Amino acid sequence: MLLPTDGGVSAHSWSAHFVEVRVDEDWGIGRVKRMVGAFDSGRVYNPKLARSQWIGGMVIAIGQALLEEGQIDPRDGRATKANLAEYVVAVNADVPGIQTIALEKLV
């Protein structure tokens, strides 16, 4: 079995996310106001691409947390919304200012 750390390299990355959410108590609707992610991805060769990937993952997380029902069919364990036509995604109005922080390994 090949481990992620075999060969003297690591295939791990870590992150921490901090989110400020406000809820309209009358309607029960949550909105993300601020989002910060700190990422330790090791040596990054293309910082612009890495930042875009981080932001993309954070936007997907907003969509999953606030917009999806996440219903599972109890018969077979599959998602009931198995196509993109019924899939609700976060749009520009749902996404706040996102800040990313790249952590570099200190030697």
C-alpha atoms as a printed R data frame, in Angstrom:
    type eleno elety resid chain resno       x      y       z
1   ATOM     1    CA   MET     A     1   0.000  0.000   0.000
2   ATOM     2    CA   LEU     A     2   1.332  3.428  -0.996
3   ATOM     3    CA   LEU     A     3   1.048  6.069   1.730
4   ATOM     4    CA   PRO     A     4   0.706  9.828   1.046
5   ATOM     5    CA   THR     A     5   4.110 10.438   2.663
6   ATOM     6    CA   ASP     A     6   6.052  7.735   0.784
7   ATOM     7    CA   GLY     A     7   8.955  8.937  -1.329
8   ATOM     8    CA   GLY     A     8   9.899 11.843   0.923
9   ATOM     9    CA   VAL     A     9   6.995 14.061  -0.127
10  ATOM    10    CA   SER     A    10   3.663 14.822   1.443
11  ATOM    11    CA   ALA     A    11   0.258 14.897  -0.235
12  ATOM    12    CA   HIS     A    12  -1.454 16.602   2.688
13  ATOM    13    CA   SER     A    13  -2.830 20.098   3.027
14  ATOM    14    CA   TRP     A    14  -4.641 21.716   5.929
15  ATOM    15    CA   SER     A    15  -6.941 24.658   6.379
16  ATOM    16    CA   ALA     A    16  -9.007 26.509   8.953
17  ATOM    17    CA   HIS     A    17 -12.080 28.559   8.088
18  ATOM    18    CA   PHE     A    18 -13.671 31.374  10.039
19  ATOM    19    CA   VAL     A    19 -17.149 32.528   9.078
20  ATOM    20    CA   GLU     A    20 -19.378 35.318  10.343
21  ATOM    21    CA   VAL     A    21 -23.033 34.469   9.744
22  ATOM    22    CA   ARG     A    22 -26.035 36.684  10.397
23  ATOM    23    CA   VAL     A    23 -29.543 35.292  10.667
24  ATOM    24    CA   ASP     A    24 -32.747 37.186   9.955
25  ATOM    25    CA   GLU     A    25 -34.817 36.122  12.953
26  ATOM    26    CA   ASP     A    26 -38.132 36.929  11.252
27  ATOM    27    CA   TRP     A    27 -37.479 34.829   8.160
28  ATOM    28    CA   GLY     A    28 -34.924 32.375   9.543
29  ATOM    29    CA   ILE     A    29 -32.552 33.034   6.663
30  ATOM    30    CA   GLY     A    30 -28.803 32.899   7.248
31  ATOM    31    CA   ARG     A    31 -26.332 34.994   5.263
32  ATOM    32    CA   VAL     A    32 -22.572 34.787   5.319
33  ATOM    33    CA   LYS     A    33 -21.102 38.236   6.007
34  ATOM    34    CA   ARG     A    34 -17.378 37.458   6.160
35  ATOM    35    CA   MET     A    35 -15.256 34.444   5.428
36  ATOM    36    CA   VAL     A    36 -11.546 33.899   6.046
37  ATOM    37    CA   GLY     A    37  -9.600 30.772   5.191
38  ATOM    38    CA   ALA     A    38  -6.027 30.005   6.227
39  ATOM    39    CA   PHE     A    39  -4.357 27.312   4.130
40  ATOM    40    CA   ASP     A    40  -1.204 25.269   4.581
41  ATOM    41    CA   SER     A    41  -0.690 23.644   1.214
42  ATOM    42    CA   GLY     A    42   3.045 23.222   1.332
43  ATOM    43    CA   ARG     A    43   5.112 24.604  -1.519
44  ATOM    44    CA   VAL     A    44   2.789 26.254  -4.020
45  ATOM    45    CA   TYR     A    45   4.132 26.722  -7.540
46  ATOM    46    CA   ASN     A    46   1.228 28.808  -8.838
47  ATOM    47    CA   PRO     A    47  -0.127 31.051  -6.044
48  ATOM    48    CA   LYS     A    48  -2.822 32.613  -8.241
49  ATOM    49    CA   LEU     A    49  -4.235 29.201  -9.158
50  ATOM    50    CA   ALA     A    50  -4.034 27.982  -5.550
51  ATOM    51    CA   ARG     A    51  -5.930 31.051  -4.302
52  ATOM    52    CA   SER     A    52  -8.610 30.522  -6.952
53  ATOM    53    CA   GLN     A    53  -8.986 26.892  -5.849
54  ATOM    54    CA   TRP     A    54  -9.267 27.928  -2.203
55  ATOM    55    CA   ILE     A    55 -11.925 30.555  -2.979
56  ATOM    56    CA   GLY     A    56 -13.816 28.067  -5.162
57  ATOM    57    CA   GLY     A    57 -13.910 25.553  -2.319
58  ATOM    58    CA   MET     A    58 -15.149 28.213   0.084
59  ATOM    59    CA   VAL     A    59 -17.948 29.243  -2.313
60  ATOM    60    CA   ILE     A    60 -18.995 25.595  -2.688
61  ATOM    61    CA   ALA     A    61 -19.040 25.311   1.119
62  ATOM    62    CA   ILE     A    62 -21.391 28.315   1.345
63  ATOM    63    CA   GLY     A    63 -23.714 26.655  -1.152
64  ATOM    64    CA   GLN     A    64 -23.657 23.346   0.691
65  ATOM    65    CA   ALA     A    65 -24.219 24.931   4.104
66  ATOM    66    CA   LEU     A    66 -26.963 27.396   3.214
67  ATOM    67    CA   LEU     A    67 -28.706 26.229   0.073
68  ATOM    68    CA   GLU     A    68 -28.715 22.438  -0.142
69  ATOM    69    CA   GLU     A    69 -31.218 20.146   1.461
70  ATOM    70    CA   GLY     A    70 -28.925 17.157   1.188
71  ATOM    71    CA   GLN     A    71 -31.669 14.541   0.961
72  ATOM    72    CA   ILE     A    72 -30.521 10.932   0.730
73  ATOM    73    CA   ASP     A    73 -32.682  8.138  -0.654
74  ATOM    74    CA   PRO     A    74 -32.968  5.583   2.187
75  ATOM    75    CA   ARG     A    75 -33.308  2.696  -0.283
76  ATOM    76    CA   ASP     A    76 -29.897  3.001  -1.892
77  ATOM    77    CA   GLY     A    77 -28.063  5.830  -0.062
78  ATOM    78    CA   ARG     A    78 -27.817  8.020  -3.172
79  ATOM    79    CA   ALA     A    79 -28.476 11.739  -3.338
80  ATOM    80    CA   THR     A    80 -32.004 12.489  -4.514
81  ATOM    81    CA   LYS     A    81 -30.779 15.418  -6.627
82  ATOM    82    CA   ALA     A    82 -28.451 13.603  -8.942
83  ATOM    83    CA   ASN     A    83 -28.342 16.187 -11.734
84  ATOM    84    CA   LEU     A    84 -27.250 19.801 -12.054
85  ATOM    85    CA   ALA     A    85 -30.699 20.974 -13.205
86  ATOM    86    CA   GLU     A    86 -32.015 20.718  -9.642
87  ATOM    87    CA   TYR     A    87 -28.751 21.630  -7.912
88  ATOM    88    CA   VAL     A    88 -28.820 25.037  -6.179
89  ATOM    89    CA   VAL     A    89 -25.483 26.852  -6.222
90  ATOM    90    CA   ALA     A    90 -24.329 30.007  -4.494
91  ATOM    91    CA   VAL     A    91 -24.462 33.091  -6.723
92  ATOM    92    CA   ASN     A    92 -22.558 36.354  -6.485
93  ATOM    93    CA   ALA     A    93 -25.089 37.859  -4.034
94  ATOM    94    CA   ASP     A    94 -24.609 34.879  -1.671
95  ATOM    95    CA   VAL     A    95 -20.836 35.215  -1.527
96  ATOM    96    CA   PRO     A    96 -19.279 37.830   0.789
97  ATOM    97    CA   GLY     A    97 -15.813 39.252   0.628
98  ATOM    98    CA   ILE     A    98 -13.548 36.244   0.994
99  ATOM    99    CA   GLN     A    99 -10.047 36.531   2.385
100 ATOM   100    CA   THR     A   100  -7.446 33.805   1.996
101 ATOM   101    CA   ILE     A   101  -4.242 33.447   3.976
102 ATOM   102    CA   ALA     A   102  -1.418 31.288   2.655
103 ATOM   103    CA   LEU     A   103   0.645 29.720   5.423
104 ATOM   104    CA   GLU     A   104   4.167 28.782   4.518
105 ATOM   105    CA   LYS     A   105   6.171 26.195   6.365
106 ATOM   106    CA   LEU     A   106   8.717 27.791   8.626
107 ATOM   107    CA   VAL     A   107  12.076 26.078   8.488
